[in-house]
Amino acid sequence: MREKLERLVAEMVERGIRLEDGLAAFERTFIAAVLARADGNLGEAARQLRIHRNTLRRKMVEYRLK
């Protein structure tokens, strides 16, 4: 896992991606994967992410996730 992450970071640095954009892309993808794993159940996804359900909902709006 660490090697994959290092390769991804190296590619992002090479392409000039800003930290803020990279973090947002990671968070959006991570949240979408957990939501899919929880079959769209917000309470379960929030529990798995260890964040409050309202925080998850806010991030879903921010990242335009359904």
Sequence and secondary structure as in RCSB ss.txt:
>XXXX:A:sequence
MREKLERLVAEMVERGIRLEDGLAAFERTFIAAVLARADGNLGEAARQLRIHRNTLRRKMVEYRLK
>XXXX:A:secstr
 HHHHHHHHHHHHHTT  HHHHHHHHHHHHHHHHHHHTTT HHHHHHHHTS HHHHHHHHHHTT  
